[in-house]
Amino acid sequence: MTYRKETECVQGGWQPGDAQPRQVPIYQNTTWRYATSEHMGRLFDLQESGYFYTRLQNPTNDAVADKIRQLEGGAAAMLTSSGQAANFFALFNICEAGSHIVASSAIYGGTYNLIAVTMAKMGIESTFVSPSCTKEELEAAFRPNTRAVFGETIANPALAVLDIELFAQVAHEHGVPLVVDNTFPTPVNCRPLEWGANIVTHSTTKYMDGHGAAVGGAIVDGGTFDWMAHASKFPGLCTPDESYHGVVYAQDFGNEGAFITKATAQLMRDFGSIPSPQNAFILNLGLESLHVRMAQHCKNGEAVAQYLASHPKVSWVRYCGLPSDPYYALAQKYLPNGGCGVVSFGVAGGRAAAEKVMGGLKMASIATHVADARTCCLHPASSTHRQMSDAELEAAGVAPDLIRLSCGIEAAEDIIADIDQALALL
Ligand SMILES: *Cc1c(COP(=O)(O)O)cnc(C)c1O
């Protein structure tokens, strides 16, 4: 039986049998006992599925991953210990030394660093394109060794909306998959797989957990990319894995199972970025109310953006739900029910004025966190980017007066009243 998203948020993943726990149990164990070593050997050879060691798989994690898979409409999914691990695994599962990635330049700073600096040290090159590039500009970024295209549905913190259909079309014309980080809208507001993306990633630390309680990540594979049709590009999926007795993932597990089986069997085994089952349980509690919370985050984001847009001391506002926003048209297409609760804005008076407003906020807390039930805000120029001059900030696409406000699920009137009294200090 297939359910609507709201029902899947609550009911998905864990289906208890007769006299079993109603809530997903926390399997807080590292290992499983088997009666014979032959049985365990079959598990090690991937001939039979089953649990033996939590670094590879754990039933609590798998139940929660399956809920996220259902929400995204994917074929297979896995949890990781963080969003960083999810994006690294999603890309490194396809790329190797000598490969090349095309990525949107409007992405999370940590992911930019991962691709541009750390993966470069592994011999994986990258080219960054503007999220609003034309088809021709996007095509010009491809090289014969390009193996993946990467972008964020709504970029953190730039709030640019990705033209998923365009990026998917160009990726597919070049025989490579599109990987989309869907952290900000969550599957409640957008399902990138339906627009042609092949693999979706998440920092579940944000809205999915939603309570600032557990760092985590997820990867969902749509099962739609035909690896064997492009076998020469993806030897890791299409030729025997000698570290797993010659398994050929794309052949033995098909388009639907190859990607996640390889990421589990190779990358989890070798890098070990598994979440604790306790954290997966906490994530699941967040998922149970995700649809209710996202609606309130969007309602508050919209109200705050409208308030800011009409305030005389506010010099600019970015929110893709505002008709004046450069990404409004794309948001109407991909996010008809709303995007997220994150708004960015600048104040007259630049960096110093922004610091004054931040200092004046009473309810909104200053935090590096975002996408939380509690309203929080960040002024990059005086915190995460404080070593940079105004000129360096502009070059990095971060205005010196930029305040990133993540609207929580409190009453919109109270969030606005807090900003109002802080702006009155200017
Ligand atoms: C926070 C974030 C990440 C990194 O996730 P962690 O859980 O902090 O490792 C990746 N992508 C986006 C869009 C994010 O907002």
The ligand as an SDF file (V2000), in Angstrom:
LIG
                    3D

 15 15  0  0  0  0  0  0  0  0999 V2000
   24.5580   21.3530    7.0420 C   0  0  0  0  0  0  0  0  0  0  0  0
   24.5790   20.9570    5.6410 C   0  0  0  0  0  0  0  0  0  0  0  0
   25.4350   19.9350    5.1800 C   0  0  0  0  0  0  0  0  0  0  0  0
   26.4130   19.2390    6.1100 C   0  0  0  0  0  0  0  0  0  0  0  0
   25.7050   18.4500    7.0030 O   0  0  0  0  0  0  0  0  0  0  0  0
   26.2400   18.0160    8.4800 P   0  0  0  0  0  0  0  0  0  0  0  0
   25.1170   17.1830    8.9690 O   0  0  0  0  0  0  0  0  0  0  0  0
   26.4720   19.2640    9.2520 O   0  0  0  0  0  0  0  0  0  0  0  0
   27.4920   17.2360    8.2390 O   0  0  0  0  0  0  0  0  0  0  0  0
   25.3770   19.5780    3.8570 C   0  0  0  0  0  0  0  0  0  0  0  0
   24.5280   20.1860    2.9980 N   0  0  0  0  0  0  0  0  0  0  0  0
   23.6980   21.1780    3.3980 C   0  0  0  0  0  0  0  0  0  0  0  0
   22.7770   21.8080    2.4140 C   0  0  0  0  0  0  0  0  0  0  0  0
   23.6870   21.5940    4.7270 C   0  0  0  0  0  0  0  0  0  0  0  0
   22.8680   22.5810    5.1150 O   0  0  0  0  0  0  0  0  0  0  0  0
  1  2  1  0
  2  3  1  0
  2 14  2  0
  3  4  1  0
  3 10  2  0
  4  5  1  0
  5  6  1  0
  6  7  2  0
  6  8  1  0
  6  9  1  0
 10 11  1  0
 11 12  2  0
 12 13  1  0
 12 14  1  0
 14 15  1  0
M  END
$$$$
